[in-house]
Amino acid sequence: MSETRFDLLVRLAWQINALRRAVMVVMPVNGEPVVWVSMSDGRRFAVMAVQQGGGWIFVWGVHYAPTEPMADAAALIAAVTS
């Protein structure tokens, strides 16, 4: 597991939760961490942090956002939950 990946996802989860959305950081024994974001209808979707070039992006479904500014990425992801 990458410490950078974990750090990014925890910071993202904090930002999304500040937008009044339920999130869960999951750290599997044999895998990379992921953030599960709850939608208003009870479904959830996963957000991953992925290295791209020299930086990182968040990926969920077919969508992606740069990790910085973190608040902008959180707002984009939270918008999907309605």
Number of C-alpha atoms within 10 A of each C-alpha: 12 9 9 12 19 20 13 20 23 19 15 25 23 18 20 23 16 12 14 9 19 18 21 17 18 16 13 10 8 7 9 14 22 21 22 19 25 19 17 12 8 8 10 16 16 16 22 20 26 16 12 10 7 5 10 17 18 24 17 16 9 5 10 17 18 16 21 14 9 16 17 14 19 23 14 14 22 20 12 12 17 9
